[in-house]
Amino acid sequence: MIKEVDQILENTGMVTEYSRMYIDKQKRLLKLDIAEKSAKVGSSLITTVALALVVSFLVLFLSVTVAFSLGALWESYALGFLAVTGFYLLVTFVILVFKRNLITNPVLNAIVKNFLED
């Protein structure tokens, strides 16, 4: 009888130890998974910011070129720059009206997709 009790206690101790090891490994795996997903989101964010910076400079120089070209065509640089400014005001208005569909939803979907990817 005592031998059986000792065997049960030993088995219980082994099960407890295996359970602790399993929980520890699951915690480490979760930490690694979170770190991987955070790194992916962070690298995507850095890439997007760098690309946005390059595109911003491209748009700036293109806008100045178009403004000067329209100004030369209309013989008034002020009208050329006014036309480009009007275009950007129109684009800003469209973005503000359709902000959710153009910006918020795609950004949220991209972030969620990066986190849920295996």
N, C-alpha and C positions, 0 to 999 in steps of 0.2 A: 504494500500500500504506500509506504513512504517513497519507494522507488518510483512509483507512478506519479506521485505528487511532485517529486523532484524533476521528473521528465516533463510534466506539464509546465512547471515553472520555467524550466530551461527553454522549452518551445515558445512560451509566452515572451520571454526575454529576447529570443531570436526574432520573433515577429515584430516586437517593439523596435528592435534595432534596425531591421529591414525597413520598417515604416519610416523611421527617422531618416534613413539614407535615401529612401524614395522621395520624401518631402524635400530634403536638401537638394537633391538632383533636379527636382521640378522647379524649385526656386531659382537655381542657377540657370536652368534652361529658359525660364521666363525672363530673367534679367538679360540674358544674351539676345533673346528674341526682341525685347524692347530696345536694346541698344542697336541692333541691326536695323530695325524699322525707323528709329530716330535718326540714324545715320543716313538712311535712304532719303527720308523727308528733308533733312538738313542739306544734303548734297543737291537735291532737286531744287530747294529754295535758293541756294547759292548760284546754281546754274541759271535759274530763271532771272535772278537779279542781275547777273552779269550780262545775260542776253538782253534784258530790258535796257540796261545802260548803253549797250552798243546800238540797239535799235533807236533809242532816244537821240543819240548823236546823229544817226543816219537821218532821222526825221527832222532834226534841227537844221542840218545842212541842206537837206532837200527843200525844206520850207523857205529858207533864205534864198536858195537858188530860184525857186518858183516865184517868190515875191519879187526878186529883181527882174526876172524874165517878164512877168506880168507888168511890172512897172515900166520896163523899156517898151513893151508892146503898147501900153496905154499912155506912154509918155508922162507918167507920174508914178514915181516910186512909192509915194504915200498910198495911192490906190492899190498898187500891187500888194503892199503889206497889209492894207485894210482887207483886201479880198482873202488873203491867207488867214488873217485873224478871224474873219467871218466864218471861214471853213472850219477852223478849230472850235469856234463857239458852237457851231452846228454839231460837230462830232461830240463835244462835251455834253450837249443837251441830249443827244441820242443815248450816250453812255449812261447818263443819270436816269433817263426814263427806263432803259432796259438793263439796269445795273444787275438785278438778280439773275437774269438769263445769261448775260454776257460775262459777268465776273464772279459773282458769289457762288453760283451752282457749279461751274467748272472747277473752281479752286477747291471747293469742298469735296467734289467727286475725286479729284486728283489726290488729295490728302488721304481720304478714306481708302481709295484704291491702293495707295502705297502701304498703308497700315494693314490692310487685309490680304495683301499679296503673300503667297507662300514662298 
